[in-house]
Amino acid sequence: MLLWLQKMLIPFSVLALSCHDLSADSFRCGRKLISVGDSAGELARVCGEPKHKGRGKETIRVDGVLKEASVEQWYYKKSPRSLEHVIIIHKGRVAAVEVGHR
């Protein structure tokens, strides 16, 4: 009984954790890696144009301090089965990479 419970608990735990938005500090485009601090120009060159762009305010880390700032959100989705990645741009640089929903 205990072994069965353990086998069932692990997949449900993974599923529960994967349902929330995640944060990352890099994003892979083909063989290249885009990281926090890279320029928006480098992002566009390596990954191409995003599926769509947005503007808004988000709490991001600026000079080591969390603060609310005006940002651009660039949305990338590699395939219908992949997770959407939102690249947060602040002052022309990648400020954060968020992993969203399918």
LOLUMVO-493327 format. One record per residue (C-alpha): residue number from 1; residue in one letter; x, y negated, z negated. Coordinates in nm, 2 decimals, padded with zeros to 4 digits. Layout:
<rs>
num; residuo; u; v; w
NUM; a; X; Y; Z;
...
</rs>
This chain:
<rs>
num; residuo; u; v; w
1; m; 00.00; 00.00; 00.00;
2; l; 00.28; -00.25; -00.09;
3; l; 00.47; -00.18; 00.23;
4; w; 00.15; -00.24; 00.44;
5; l; 00.09; -00.57; 00.26;
6; q; 00.45; -00.68; 00.32;
7; k; 00.42; -00.59; 00.69;
8; m; 00.10; -00.80; 00.72;
9; l; 00.22; -01.09; 00.51;
10; i; 00.52; -01.18; 00.72;
11; p; 00.34; -01.23; 01.05;
12; f; 00.07; -01.44; 00.88;
13; s; 00.33; -01.65; 00.71;
14; v; 00.51; -01.71; 01.05;
15; l; 00.18; -01.80; 01.21;
16; a; 00.08; -02.04; 00.93;
17; l; 00.42; -02.22; 00.95;
18; s; 00.40; -02.25; 01.33;
19; c; 00.07; -02.42; 01.33;
20; h; 00.21; -02.75; 01.20;
21; d; 00.41; -03.01; 01.39;
22; l; 00.78; -02.96; 01.35;
23; s; 01.07; -03.19; 01.37;
24; a; 01.40; -03.12; 01.54;
25; d; 01.71; -03.32; 01.62;
26; s; 01.76; -03.20; 01.97;
27; f; 01.58; -03.10; 02.29;
28; r; 01.71; -02.86; 02.56;
29; c; 01.65; -02.95; 02.92;
30; g; 01.79; -02.67; 03.14;
31; r; 02.15; -02.63; 03.03;
32; k; 02.18; -02.98; 02.87;
33; l; 02.10; -03.08; 02.52;
34; i; 01.94; -03.42; 02.43;
35; s; 02.01; -03.53; 02.07;
36; v; 01.91; -03.80; 01.84;
37; g; 02.12; -04.11; 01.93;
38; d; 02.13; -04.04; 02.31;
39; s; 02.00; -04.32; 02.54;
40; a; 01.66; -04.31; 02.70;
41; g; 01.84; -04.34; 03.04;
42; e; 02.03; -04.02; 02.96;
43; l; 01.71; -03.85; 02.86;
44; a; 01.54; -03.95; 03.19;
45; r; 01.85; -03.84; 03.39;
46; v; 01.88; -03.50; 03.23;
47; c; 01.51; -03.41; 03.17;
48; g; 01.34; -03.61; 03.44;
49; e; 01.03; -03.82; 03.39;
50; p; 00.80; -03.72; 03.10;
51; k; 00.45; -03.58; 03.16;
52; h; 00.33; -03.91; 03.01;
53; k; 00.44; -04.19; 02.78;
54; g; 00.28; -04.37; 02.49;
55; r; 00.36; -04.66; 02.26;
56; g; 00.29; -04.70; 01.89;
57; k; 00.43; -04.73; 01.54;
58; e; 00.59; -04.44; 01.36;
59; t; 00.79; -04.39; 01.04;
60; i; 01.14; -04.31; 01.16;
61; r; 01.49; -04.32; 01.02;
62; v; 01.67; -04.64; 01.11;
63; d; 02.03; -04.69; 00.98;
64; g; 01.97; -04.41; 00.73;
65; v; 01.65; -04.56; 00.59;
66; l; 01.29; -04.45; 00.67;
67; k; 01.08; -04.74; 00.80;
68; e; 00.78; -04.80; 01.02;
69; a; 00.89; -04.92; 01.37;
70; s; 00.75; -04.98; 01.72;
71; v; 00.84; -04.68; 01.93;
72; e; 00.78; -04.51; 02.27;
73; q; 00.67; -04.15; 02.28;
74; w; 00.78; -03.95; 02.58;
75; y; 00.59; -03.62; 02.62;
76; y; 00.75; -03.31; 02.78;
77; k; 00.60; -02.97; 02.83;
78; k; 00.81; -02.72; 03.03;
79; s; 00.53; -02.48; 03.11;
80; p; 00.17; -02.41; 03.01;
81; r; 00.30; -02.15; 02.76;
82; s; 00.57; -02.37; 02.60;
83; l; 00.53; -02.61; 02.31;
84; e; 00.50; -02.98; 02.39;
85; h; 00.80; -03.19; 02.28;
86; v; 00.75; -03.56; 02.19;
87; i; 01.07; -03.76; 02.21;
88; i; 01.06; -04.07; 02.00;
89; i; 01.24; -04.37; 02.16;
90; h; 01.34; -04.67; 01.95;
91; k; 01.54; -04.96; 02.10;
92; g; 01.64; -04.75; 02.40;
93; r; 01.77; -04.45; 02.20;
94; v; 01.63; -04.12; 02.10;
95; a; 01.52; -04.16; 01.74;
96; a; 01.35; -03.83; 01.68;
97; v; 01.23; -03.51; 01.85;
98; e; 00.90; -03.36; 01.75;
99; v; 00.77; -03.02; 01.84;
100; g; 00.40; -03.01; 01.88;
101; h; 00.12; -02.79; 01.99;
102; r; 00.08; -02.57; 02.31;
</rs>
